[in-house]
């Protein structure tokens, strides 16, 4: 609030307090100014809850004005002023304490939307309403307005009157304040254009008619049927919401209180105390019951609205997700079509590569034309053709045997394998005999082509030169197996004899050679990792040890028979497992 608004708010609250107090004095049914209902208690608590604690001066001012005028008659002015200050202080503290307790226990949201908040509201009202009667009756007794013997009676009637005012008026003002302000604002801003449902007005009119009938019977003919109001309050809570419920509570409570004050109610008994107790019990019970019922209904409606919102959001999400899935399904379909086309293209490429691979392998007639060695070769491409390579060349009495394995699979690996085969044959035809220079030239050719292809391929390559019983090995590849007489196995590691071809531009520093002397009957076995790393259905690899054992057991046989023994044993190991890498094997035996 701005200062002007705060001042106007306090003045308005002081005026409302004064008018409410005059009404409360009219409803007084006992000595000591104890009223059957004290409207200012409900008005001030609602005001502090809505406007904040800065409205306390308005409460104090209104209480002073009302009590001074009421107490000044027949008593000294100073005493009346002192007593009025005590009573006004109690009323101010009651409103401030009640607001503080409600905000602490129920939070700053709407107090009347939850059933448990209603219980806390009633408890806070019962506790805060003790301040005003305590200070008020004490001040009246000290000022001589009420005898000390009537302290307890006056305190109780004062407390129950304040409590009734809070229970009846605070919910009414709290729930209707903002709707009324909005209604007035619309009228002054653009004219009222609101429309009420005729069915609701008709239902409310019927409700008022029934209230009037029961009121006339109960108070006109003094039949004890006031509790027939309870079904009407339930009706209001069910059909008219929390604002309709608070308005219904106010009307029923007002009828009961006015009837009791004028002595036309079934609550009237022989003593005023008994009459007051019956009246307040009725008003309090129907008020609390209706408020709790209204709050529970509000909770149900809120839960229903949240559920509907959640359902709508869920439907939206389902529709959105369905659209996404439909779009994804379309994308998957398109991708599958592309993959099918790609697979067909790759299948064609692999078929071409497999054909080229088989075409450049040495023919059986070429192998049989070599009179110094008995040579047998075997190569089986994998499902995806790799880059395995082997070749046997004869030039001027010198025999060169090469074996290599290009990384990866597919057309690119096959093309690189053909490059190597062509380069080896070209260098062999040029009578290049230096193994280091031989591998350097091949590496340079492959490296340049790999760079031109923007590829990351490379290969392991071993070259074996044989002449007159001497075998010279160069290049890095799998271990070379040499089986001597009696099946004795020697394994020559080629890791230090070279470097992967095509990986670096210059490999001269890495290339060297090793000499092996062969005797008649000695067997040499060359292979690629497609043999040693072949797995069975359990994931167990064939391994180098098993290969050596098979060759050792069959060393006395011909090169072709040794080759077949290895292939048969390998197939038994693989079984039904898919072949993932090319299988290449070269066996030669000195005659």
N, C-alpha and C positions, 0 to 999 in steps of 0.2 A: 504494500500500500504506500502511496505517496502521503505526505503530511496532511494535505487537505482531505484526502479520502479517509485517512485514519481518524481525523477529527470528526468528520461526518459520520463515520462508522461508530465511533464511541458515543456520539450524541444520539444516534438512532437506537443504539443498544440501550442507552440510559432511558430513553423514552419507552421502549418496549418493556424494559424491566419495571418501570413505574406503572404502566398500564396493566402488566401481568400481576404486579403486586396488589393493585386495587382490586383486581378480579379475585386474587387469592384471599384477600381480607373478607370479601363478600362470601367466600366459601368456607370461612372459619366456623368450626363447630365445637370449639372448646375454648376455655379461657387460656390466656397466655399467647394469643395470636397464633396458635397452632391450627393450620388449615388442613382440610381433607385432601387438598392437592395444591401444590405451590408452583404455578406456571413459570415464574422466573427461573427456577432451577433447571428446567428443561430448555428454556430459551437461551440462557447464558452458556450452558455446556455446549449446545449446538453452535452457538456463535464462536466460542473459542476454538472448537474443532474445525470450523470452516475458515475463520479469519485469523486465528493465531492468538498468542498470549498478549499481544499488544492491545487487545480490547478490554483488558482488566479495568482500566480507568472508567469506562462506560458502565461496567457492572457496579463498581463502587459508587459512582455518582448516582445511578438510578436507585440503588439500595438506600443510600443516604436520604434522597428526596422522599422516597416512599415511607421510610420508617420515621423520619422526623415529623412529617405531617400526621402520622398515625399515633406517635408517642407524645407529642407536645401537649395534647389536651389534658388538663388537670395536673400536670407535673412541671417542675421548674425546667426552663429551657436548657440549662447546662446539663442537667441530668438526662433530659431527653436526647440531647445531642451526643452525650457520651454513650448512652445505651444504643442509639442509632449507629454510631461508629462501630461498636462491637458486633451488632447484628450485620451491618454491611460488610465488615471484614470477613465474617464467617461465610456469607454468601459468595464473596469474591474468591476466597480460598477454595470453596466447594467446586466452583466452575473450573478454576485453574488445576486443582488436584485431579478432578475427574478427567479433564482433557489429557493431562500428563499420563495418568494410569492407562487410559484407552490407547494412546499412541504407543506407549511402551509395551503393552500386552498384545495389542491387535495390529500394530503398525499404522502407517499413515494412509493406507488404502481405505476402501469403503468398509465401514464397520459391519454392515448388515448384509453382506454377500455370503457369509459362511456361518454354519451353525455353531461352530466352536467360538467364533467371534461374538455371537449373541450372549453366550454364557459368560465370557470375559467382560462384555459390556455391562451385564447385570451385576457382576461382582464388583467392578470398578465403581458403578453407580452406588451400590450399597455402602461401599467403603468411603467414597468421597462425600456422600451425603451426611456423614457423621460430623463434619466440621461445622456446618452452619447451625444445626441445633445445639451443638455443644457450646459454641461461642454465643449464640443468640439467646438461649435459655439462661445461660450463666449471666449474661448482661442484664436480662430482664429481672432476674432474681436479685442481682446486686443493686439495680435501680429501684427496686420495690414494686415492680409491675406484676411480678408473679411470686407467690409465697414459695419458700424453699420446700415446703411439703409437697408442692405440685411439680417439682423439678422433673422427676422421672416420667410422670404422665405427659407433661408438656414436651419433654425431649423426644419421647417415642412418637407422639402425634406429629411433631414437627418433622422428625426424620422420615416417617412414612409418607408424609405429604410431599416432602422434597423428592423422595424416591419415586413416588407416583408421577410427579411432574416430569422427571427425567425419562422414565420408561415410556410415557405417553407422548411427550412433545419433542424430545430430542430426535428419535427416529423420523418423526413426521417432518421436522424442519430440515434435517440432514438430507433426506431423500428427495424433498421437493424444492430445495433452495435453487439449485442450478437449473432444473427444468423451467422453473418460473422465471428466472433471470433470462434464459434463452428465449422464452416465449415473449417476454416484454421487449427484448432486444429485436426480435423479428418484427414485432408490431411497429416499433419506432423506426426501424431501418427501411423496410420495404412493404410494410403492411402485412397483416397476418393472412397467410394463404393455407394454413394447416387444415387438414381434413381428418375428422374422427370417423372411425367405422361406426355406422349406424347400429350394427349388431352389438357392439360393445356398449354404446349408450343405452340401448334397450335393456341389456343385461344389467347394467348399473342402476337403471331406473327401477327394475324389478327388485334388485337388492335393497334399494332405499325403501321401496314400498313394504317389503317384508320387515325391515327394521322398524318402520313406523307402526306397523300392526302389532308387533311384539311389544314395542314401547308403550303403546296405548293400553294394551291388555295388562302389562306388568305394572305400570305406574298409574293408569287411569282407574283400573279395577282392583289394583293391588294383589294380583295373582303372582305367586313366586315363580315366574317363568323366565327370569333374566338369563338363565344359562342356555336358553334357546338361541341366544346371540352367538354362542360358540360355533354352531354349524355355519352361520352367516360369515363369521370371521374366517373359517376354513375356506369357504367359498371365495371370499375376497382374495385370500392368499393364493389360491389355485388359479384364479381367473384374471386377476388384475395386477399381479406382480407385487414387488415390494412396496412401491408407492401406493398402490391400491390398498395393500394390507395395513400400512401405517395410517392411512386416512380412515380406514374402517375402525382401527383400534381407537383412534381419537374420537370418532363419533360415538362408538359404544361406551367408551369410558366417560365421555362428557354426559351422555344420557344417564348413566348410572350415578354419577356424582351429583348432577343437578337434582335428580330424583331423590337422592338421600338427603341433600341439604334442605329440600323443601318438605321432607317427611312423607313422601309418597312412594317409597321403595320398600321392598320386602327385606332390605338390609337393616331397617330401623328396629332397634331393640330397646330394652328398658334403660340402658345406660349408653351415653355417648361413646364411651370407649369400645363397647361391644359393637355398636353400629359402625364405628370407624374401622374396626378390625375386619368385620365381614365385608365392608365395601372395598377396602384396600386389597384384601385377599382375592376378591373377584377380579378387580381391575388388574392386579399384578399377575395373576395366573393366566388370564386370557391374553394379556399383552405379551408375556414371555412366550407362551405357547404359539401364538400367531407369528411372532417375530422369528422363532426357530423354524416353524413350518415354512415361512416365506423364504428364509435363508436356504433351507434344504432344497426347496423348489428351484431357487435361483442357481444353486450348485448343479442341480440336475440339468437345468436349461443350458448353463454354461458348458457342462460336460457334453451335452448333446450338440451344442454349436461347435465345440472343439472337435468332436467326433465327425460331424458333417464336414468341417473344414479339412480334417485329416483325410476323410474319404475322398473329398474333391482333389486334394493334393495328391493322394495316392493314385486316383484315376488319371490325373494329369501326368504323374510320373510314369504310370503304366503306358499311357498313350505315347508319351515322349520316348520311353524305352522301347516300345514296340516299333515306333518310327525309326529309332536308331538301329534296332535289330534288323528291320527291313532294309535299311540303307546298308548296314554291314553285310547282310545276306547278299544284297545285290553286288556289293564290292567283292565279297568272297566268290560269287559266281563269276564275275568278270576276271578275278584273279585266277580262278581255276581254269577258265578258258585260256588265259595267257599262259598258265603253267602247262596246260595240255599242248598248246602250240609250241612252247619252249621245249617241252619233253620230246615232242616229235622232231623238233629241230636238232636237239641234242642227240636223239637216237640216230638221226641221219649222220650227224658228225661222228658219233662213236662208231657207226658202221664203216664209215670211210676210213677212220683212223685204224680200226681193227684190220681192215683190208690192207692198208698201207703197211701196217706193222708186220703182217704175215708175208707181204710181198718182198720186203727187204731182208728177211731172214735168209741165212745161207741155205742153199738147196742141199739135199742129201748127196747128190752127185758131187758137189763141191767138197763136202766133208770126206767122201770116199776117195777122192783124188789125192789126198794127202797121205803119202806112203810112210812117213816117220811116226805118225800118231794115229791112234784110233779115236775118233771124235764122235760124240752123240749129244745132240742138243734137244731141249724141250722148252716150249713157251706157251702158256695158256693165259689169255687176257682175262682180266676180272670183268665184273658186270659193267663197271665204268672203266673203260680202257685207260691204263696208266701209260708210263713211258719207259717200260723195261726194254733193254737193248742187248743183243749179243751178236757177234759177227766173227767170222774166221776168214783170214786172208792169207794168200800165199804169193810171195814175190821173191824171185831170185834165190830160192832155197830157204828163205826165211819165212817163218809162220808167225802171224800176229793174231792173237785172240783177244777180243774186247768184250767187256760186260759192263753195263751201266743201269742206273735207275733214276729216272727223272721224278722230281717231287710233284705231287698232285696227280690229277686224273683228267681225262678229257682230251679234246682236240689240241689244245695248247701244248700239253705234255707230249702228245704224239708228234706234233710238228718239231718240237725241240729234239726229240729222239732221232728224227730223220736228218736234222741238221748235223748231229753228231756222227751218224753213220756215214753221211756224205763227206764230212771233213776228214774222218779217219781214213776212208778209202782214198781220198785225194792225196793226203800226205803219204800214205803207204805207196801210192803210185809214183810219187816224186822221189822215192828212195831215201826218205828221211829216217835215219836210224837212231838218232839221239832221243832217248825217251823223255828227257826233261824238256827239250825244245819241242818235241812232238805234242806233249800235253799243254805247253804254253800257247802254242798256235791254236790248238783246239779251244782252249779256254778263251782266247781273245776273240775268236769267231763267235762262240756261243754268247759271250758277254755282250758284244756289240749288238747281236740280234735280240737278246733279252731286253736290252735298254730300248731298242727301236720298237719292240712290242709292248713297252710299258708293263712288263711282266716281272714277277718275283720268283720265277722258276730257276732251278739249278739242278745239278745231278751229280751223283757219285759215279766215277768211271775208273775202272782198272784195265790196264793194257798188259798183256803177257806176250813177250817175244821169245820164240823157241827156235833154237838152231843147234844141231849136233849134241843133243842131250842136256843143253843148258837152257834153263828157263829164267828169264829176267822179268821181274814184276815192277810196275810203276803205277802210280795213281791210287787214290783213296776209294775203297769200296768195302764190302763185307770181307770177313776173313777167308783166306784161300786154304782149302783142305788138300793136304798131300798125304796119300796112303802108300806106305812102303810095303815091301814084301812081308808077309805074315800078318797083314792087317794093321800094322803100326801107323797111328794117325799123327800127323804134324799139322799144326794150325798156324798159318802165317798172318799176322796182323798187319793190315795195310794203312792203319791210321796215320802213320808217320811218312807214308810214301807219296802223299799228295794233298789236295785240297778240293772241296766241292767245285765243280766246273760251272762257270757263269756267275759265281757269287762275288768275286773280286776281279778287277781288271788285270792284275799281275799276280800270278801264283808261283813265279819262278823260285822264290825262296822256300817254298813248301814242298816242291817236287823232288823226289829222289827215287832210287831203285834198289831192288834186292835180287840176288841171284840164287837160284835153286837148281841143284844138279839132279837130274832124273836118270833112273836106271830102268832097264827093261822090266815091264810089269808094274812100274809105279803109276799110281792113279792121281789125277788132279781134278778137284771138283770146284766149280764156280757156281754161284747162286745169287739170287736177290732176296731181300727180306720178305718177299711174298711167301717164301717157303718157311723160314724160321718163325715168322710172326703169324702164320696161319692158325686160326683158332677153331676149336671144336664147339659143339653146342653148349658146353659148360664154360666156355671162355678160356680154356687152357691152350697155350701156344704150342706149336710143334717143337720148336727149339733147335739150337745148333747141336746139342749133345745127341739128340735122337738121330739127326741127319748123319753125324759122324759114325754112330753105331751101325746104321744101315749100310753105309759105304764100306765100313770095316768088315762087316760080315760077308760082303759080296765082292771083295777086292780082286779075287781070282777070276771073276767073270769078265765078259767083254764090256766095253764102255756102254753099249746099248742096253745090256742086261742090268748093269749097275743103275743106269738112268731109270729103267723101268721099275726096278726094285724100290728106288726112292719115290717115284711117282705113285706107285701102288700103296706104299706105306703112308704117304701123305694123304691120299684119298680116304684111306681107312680112318685116319685121325680126324679129318674134316667132317666126314659123314654128310649130313644134310645141311650143314652150315653154309651160308652164302660166302662166296669168295670175294673179298674186298680189295685185293691187290693182285697185280700180275704175278704169275708163278713162272720163274725162269731158271733153268738148270743147264749147265754145260759140263759134261764129263769127258775127259780125254785121258788116254792111256798110252804110255810109250810102248812101242812094239819091240 
